[in-house]
Amino acid sequence: MTKKNIGIIIGSLRKGSFSRSVANALIELAPEALAAHIVEIGNLPLYNQDMDDEGNTPESYPQFRKEIAALDGVLFVTPEYNRSMPAVLKNALDVASRPYGQNQWNGKPGAIVSVSMGTMGGMAANLALRQPMVFLNVPLMQQPEAYIGKAQDLLDDKGVLVNESTRAFLKNYMEAYAEWVMTLSPKR
């Protein structure tokens, strides 16, 4: 069986990001059916349609679009900024969905894991990120939901997820996501 190529998009650029630590744990806990890797978004300039229209497209745009096009599924791991998703994440959505009619996210099975220091686990960011997925035609896994709260208490000083109940939850989450991907893209 060919492994499904899964891109993990992280909504935080901070080097000590809790979201990146959780993304690394998701990669480690992914079942054999998935080949998960991080797709970097920090080098994408803010989307401006004029750059595409006038032939001044930054080199990072077509490279990122090609990387997204090659995915069988996409997993978003995001912190919560001001009760919403981070701007860098929204920018990545915009870059890979443009120019109009060339949406690279189209039809890719998706899932969202939100991560925060608070007890609600980034619920507002998770819900805000779901909104553009309707237009982008990213069918999101509905259950289980993943809101990882008090992230600072789940990691060791090197950012490794050490909380066993969270590891077990994320392992089950990734197994459910693998089933979601296999259901929606069996031939991809």
C-alpha positions in Angstrom: 0.0 0.0 0.0 1.3 3.4 -0.9 1.5 5.8 2.0 -0.6 9.0 1.8 1.4 12.2 1.6 0.2 14.4 4.5 1.3 18.0 4.9 1.2 19.5 8.4 0.7 23.3 8.3 1.8 25.0 11.6 0.2 28.4 12.4 3.1 29.5 14.6 6.5 30.7 13.6 7.9 30.9 17.1 11.0 28.7 17.5 9.7 27.3 20.8 6.2 26.9 19.5 3.9 24.5 21.3 2.1 24.0 18.0 5.3 22.8 16.4 5.9 20.4 19.3 2.4 18.9 18.9 3.0 18.7 15.1 6.2 16.7 15.7 4.3 14.4 18.1 1.6 13.9 15.4 4.3 12.9 12.9 5.7 10.4 15.4 2.3 9.0 16.2 1.0 8.7 12.7 0.0 5.3 11.5 2.0 3.5 8.8 -0.5 4.5 6.2 0.5 8.2 6.5 3.8 9.9 5.5 3.3 13.1 7.4 5.7 16.0 7.2 5.7 19.7 8.0 5.1 22.2 5.2 6.8 25.5 6.1 4.8 28.7 5.7 7.1 31.3 7.3 8.8 32.4 4.0 5.5 33.4 2.2 5.1 37.1 1.7 1.7 38.5 2.4 -0.6 37.6 -0.5 -1.2 40.4 -3.0 -3.0 39.5 -6.2 -1.1 42.2 -8.1 2.1 40.2 -7.7 0.4 37.3 -9.6 -1.4 39.5 -12.1 1.7 41.6 -13.0 4.1 38.6 -13.2 6.0 39.6 -10.0 5.1 36.4 -8.2 7.5 35.7 -5.3 9.5 32.5 -5.9 8.0 31.0 -2.7 4.4 31.1 -4.1 4.6 28.6 -6.9 6.9 26.4 -4.9 4.4 26.4 -2.0 1.4 25.8 -4.4 3.2 22.9 -6.0 3.9 21.4 -2.5 0.3 21.7 -1.5 -0.9 20.2 -4.9 1.2 17.1 -4.2 -0.5 16.4 -0.9 -3.1 13.7 -0.3 -4.3 15.4 2.8 -3.6 18.4 5.1 -3.5 18.7 8.8 -3.5 22.1 10.4 -1.9 22.7 13.8 -2.6 26.1 15.2 -2.3 28.3 18.2 -5.0 30.9 19.0 -4.2 34.6 18.5 -6.8 37.1 19.6 -9.7 34.5 19.5 -8.8 33.5 15.9 -6.2 31.9 13.7 -2.8 33.5 13.2 -2.4 35.7 10.2 0.5 33.6 8.8 -1.9 30.6 8.6 -4.6 32.7 6.8 -1.9 33.9 4.4 -0.9 30.4 3.5 -4.5 29.5 2.8 -4.7 32.6 0.5 -1.5 31.9 -1.3 -2.3 28.3 -2.2 -5.9 29.1 -3.2 -5.0 31.8 -5.8 -5.0 32.9 -8.5 -8.7 32.4 -8.6 -9.7 29.1 -10.1 -6.4 27.4 -9.1 -7.2 26.3 -5.5 -4.5 23.8 -4.5 -6.5 22.9 -1.3 -9.4 21.6 -3.3 -10.8 18.3 -2.1 -7.9 17.4 0.2 -9.1 15.7 3.4 -8.2 17.9 6.3 -8.2 18.1 10.1 -7.4 20.7 12.7 -5.6 20.5 16.0 -5.6 23.7 18.0 -3.1 24.2 20.8 -3.0 26.8 23.6 -1.7 27.6 27.0 -5.2 28.1 28.2 -7.8 25.6 29.3 -10.0 25.9 26.2 -7.2 24.5 23.9 -7.5 27.2 21.2 -11.2 26.5 20.5 -11.8 29.9 18.9 -8.9 29.4 16.5 -10.1 25.9 15.6 -13.6 27.2 14.8 -12.3 30.2 12.9 -10.1 28.0 10.7 -13.1 25.9 9.8 -14.8 28.8 8.1 -12.5 29.2 5.1 -12.4 25.4 4.6 -15.9 25.5 3.2 -14.9 27.8 0.4 -11.6 26.1 -0.1 -13.5 22.7 -0.4 -11.4 21.0 2.2 -13.5 18.3 3.8 -12.7 18.4 7.5 -12.8 15.5 9.8 -15.5 16.3 12.3 -14.7 13.8 15.0 -12.7 13.4 17.1 -12.0 17.1 17.7 -8.6 18.1 19.0 -8.2 21.0 21.4 -4.9 20.8 23.3 -5.0 23.0 26.3 -2.4 23.8 28.9 0.3 22.8 26.3 3.1 24.1 28.5 2.3 21.3 31.1 2.4 18.5 28.5 5.9 19.1 27.1 9.3 18.6 28.6 12.0 21.4 28.5 13.0 20.3 24.9 9.4 20.6 23.6 8.8 16.8 23.5 5.2 15.7 24.3 5.6 13.6 27.4 2.0 13.5 28.8 0.9 9.9 28.2 -2.8 10.6 28.1 -2.3 13.3 25.5 0.0 11.0 23.4 -2.7 8.3 23.5 -5.4 10.8 22.5 -3.3 12.1 19.6 -2.4 8.5 18.5 -6.2 7.8 18.3 -6.7 11.1 16.5 -4.1 10.2 13.9 -5.7 6.8 13.4 -9.1 8.4 12.8 -7.5 10.9 10.4 -5.9 8.1 8.5 -9.3 6.5 8.1 -10.7 9.9 6.9 -8.0 10.3 4.3 -8.4 6.7 3.1 -12.2 7.2 2.8 -11.9 10.4 0.8 -8.9 9.8 -1.3 -8.5 6.0 -1.8 -7.0 6.4 -5.2 -4.9 9.6 -4.7 
